[in-house]
Amino acid sequence: MNLVKYVEEQLVVKKAMPDFKAGDTITVNYKIKEGDKERIQQYQGVVIQRRGMGASSSFTVRKVSNGVGVERVFPTYSPFIESVEVNKEGVVRRARIYYIRNAKGKKGRIEEKQRLSSDEIAAAAANKAAAAPVVEKV
């Protein structure tokens, strides 16, 4: 194993991160130092890409603020990241969705993945079974 990678892996404190991918809308709670004070700022946007592996990995989040697109790159295991929350899971077919930069209006939206709970799935299956006609063999 490469000695530099080994040292990086030993020094980096890995926090538990939720699973997210390009197209997901996330909120990153980021620590900001202003002089002597420290506060947490929320940055909510769409994940454009995830890059790298291990200690040097990062992800890019894009949001539109006052009509201007703003992108920010966060190192995945940065000590300044307090937490990451996944708000919506998007349906995209690419790992890097740079095309969203030029898309405006409806084309700039990402379809949300619909999730059904286990109770809703069971109820739908029961309704489907009850609606099916019963055929008896004679």
Number of C-alpha atoms within 10 A of each C-alpha: 5 6 8 8 13 11 11 13 14 10 10 14 12 14 13 9 12 10 9 18 22 22 27 25 23 22 20 19 18 19 16 13 11 8 6 5 7 10 10 15 14 14 15 19 22 27 26 27 20 20 16 11 9 14 20 15 14 17 18 19 24 21 19 12 9 7 7 8 11 13 16 13 15 17 17 23 18 17 13 15 18 14 16 20 15 17 13 18 20 20 15 16 9 12 14 17 15 11 10 16 14 9 11 9 6 7 10 12 13 17 13 14 12 9 9 9 7 9 9 11 12 12 11 12 12 11 11 10 11 10 9 8 7 8 6 5 4 3
